[in-house]
Amino acid sequence: MNFKPDFIRSAPFVKFKRALDRPEALEYIFLLCQKCQLDRNTELSLGDDLDLEITLGLQKEVEASKVRELLVWSGFIKQIDDSDIYSIELFTEMNRGLLANWNNGNMGGRPRRKAQDSPPEEKIQFPTSSYSKTEVPF
């Protein structure tokens, strides 16, 4: 999982942290991206408050609905077709290489090459010793 070096100084994160007014705002973002990596999926079910609380490890005094709204407002997540499924835009943007590796790995790699009409390899025969185990050759 990758984060850009200047992420904590980026405008979307600073706005999210100030609007949330919680010191653990970065932890919430990190746990959201960690869930994507563990599930190998950039779309998560976050419509239910309990789902969001469990995924982000929200503390009791933090409202899940407020966090969800701020994540959408900041552009970190995006709701898909009025469902409970959200696309994690932040993870997709910062981990394009990782996502490409996942997709390429699902394809099964390169196909094996078939032998092209080449003559069969000749096996080299090494001479066997004519001496018995007890004889000394000199």
C-alpha positions as CSV (number, residue, x, y, z in Angstrom):
1,M,0.0,0.0,0.0
2,N,1.4,3.3,-1.0
3,F,0.8,6.9,0.1
4,K,2.4,9.9,-1.6
5,P,5.0,11.6,0.6
6,D,3.0,14.9,0.7
7,F,-0.3,13.2,1.4
8,I,-0.6,14.6,4.9
9,R,-0.1,18.1,3.6
10,S,-2.5,17.7,0.7
11,A,-5.6,20.0,0.6
12,P,-8.1,17.1,0.7
13,F,-6.6,15.5,3.7
14,V,-6.1,18.8,5.6
15,K,-9.8,19.6,4.9
16,F,-10.9,16.2,6.0
17,K,-8.8,16.4,9.3
18,R,-10.0,19.9,10.1
19,A,-13.7,19.1,9.4
20,L,-13.5,15.8,11.4
21,D,-11.6,17.6,14.2
22,R,-10.0,14.3,15.4
23,P,-6.3,13.6,15.8
24,E,-6.8,10.0,14.5
25,A,-8.0,11.2,11.1
26,L,-4.9,9.8,9.3
27,E,-5.5,6.4,11.1
28,Y,-9.0,6.3,9.6
29,I,-7.6,6.9,6.1
30,F,-4.9,4.3,6.6
31,L,-7.3,1.6,7.9
32,L,-9.7,2.3,5.0
33,C,-6.8,1.7,2.5
34,Q,-5.6,-1.3,4.5
35,K,-9.0,-2.9,4.2
36,C,-8.8,-2.4,0.4
37,Q,-5.4,-4.1,0.3
38,L,-6.4,-7.0,2.5
39,D,-9.6,-7.7,0.5
40,R,-7.9,-7.0,-2.8
41,N,-10.8,-4.8,-3.7
42,T,-11.3,-1.1,-4.3
43,E,-15.1,-1.2,-3.6
44,L,-16.3,-1.7,-0.1
45,S,-19.7,-1.9,1.6
46,L,-19.7,1.2,3.8
47,G,-23.4,2.1,3.7
48,D,-24.2,0.7,7.2
49,D,-22.8,2.7,10.1
50,L,-21.6,-0.5,11.8
51,D,-19.6,-1.5,8.7
52,L,-17.8,1.8,8.7
53,E,-17.2,1.7,12.4
54,I,-15.7,-1.8,12.2
55,T,-13.6,-1.0,9.1
56,L,-12.2,2.3,10.4
57,G,-12.1,1.3,14.1
58,L,-14.2,4.4,14.9
59,Q,-14.4,5.3,18.6
60,K,-17.8,5.6,20.2
61,E,-18.0,9.4,20.2
62,V,-17.4,9.6,16.5
63,E,-20.4,9.5,14.3
64,A,-20.0,7.0,11.4
65,S,-22.4,8.9,9.1
66,K,-20.4,12.1,9.6
67,V,-17.1,10.4,8.7
68,R,-18.7,8.8,5.6
69,E,-20.0,12.3,4.5
70,L,-16.6,13.8,5.0
71,L,-14.8,11.0,3.1
72,V,-17.2,11.6,0.2
73,W,-16.8,15.4,0.5
74,S,-13.0,15.1,0.5
75,G,-13.1,12.9,-2.6
76,F,-11.5,9.9,-0.9
77,I,-14.6,7.6,-1.5
78,K,-17.4,7.7,-4.0
79,Q,-20.8,6.1,-3.8
80,I,-21.7,3.7,-6.6
81,D,-25.2,4.0,-8.0
82,D,-27.1,4.9,-4.8
83,S,-26.1,1.6,-3.2
84,D,-24.2,0.8,0.0
85,I,-21.1,0.1,-2.1
86,Y,-18.4,2.8,-2.2
87,S,-15.4,3.1,-4.5
88,I,-12.2,3.9,-2.6
89,E,-10.8,6.6,-4.9
90,L,-7.9,7.4,-2.7
91,F,-6.6,3.8,-2.8
92,T,-7.1,3.6,-6.5
93,E,-5.3,6.8,-7.2
94,M,-2.2,6.1,-5.0
95,N,-1.8,2.3,-5.8
96,R,-2.2,2.1,-9.5
97,G,0.9,-0.2,-9.8
98,L,-0.4,-2.5,-7.1
99,L,-3.8,-2.8,-8.8
100,A,-2.2,-3.5,-12.2
101,N,-0.2,-6.3,-10.5
102,W,-3.4,-7.8,-9.1
103,N,-5.1,-7.7,-12.4
104,N,-2.1,-9.1,-14.2
105,G,-1.7,-11.9,-11.6
106,N,-5.4,-12.9,-12.2
107,M,-4.6,-13.4,-15.9
108,G,-2.2,-16.3,-15.0
109,G,1.0,-14.9,-16.3
110,R,2.7,-15.5,-19.7
111,P,1.7,-18.6,-21.6
112,R,4.4,-21.2,-21.9
113,R,6.2,-21.4,-25.2
114,K,5.7,-24.6,-27.2
115,A,8.8,-26.3,-28.6
116,Q,9.3,-25.2,-32.2
117,D,10.1,-28.0,-34.6
118,S,13.6,-28.5,-33.2
119,P,15.4,-31.8,-33.3
120,P,15.4,-33.7,-30.0
121,E,18.5,-33.2,-27.9
122,E,21.0,-36.0,-28.0
123,K,21.9,-37.4,-24.7
124,I,25.6,-37.6,-24.0
125,Q,26.8,-41.0,-22.9
126,F,29.7,-41.0,-20.5
127,P,32.0,-44.0,-20.5
128,T,31.4,-46.3,-17.5
129,S,34.2,-47.6,-15.5
130,S,35.3,-51.1,-16.2
131,Y,37.0,-51.4,-12.9
132,S,35.4,-53.1,-10.0
133,K,35.1,-51.3,-6.7
134,T,38.0,-53.2,-5.1
135,E,40.5,-52.7,-8.0
136,V,42.8,-49.7,-8.1
137,P,43.5,-48.4,-11.6
138,F,47.2,-47.6,-11.1
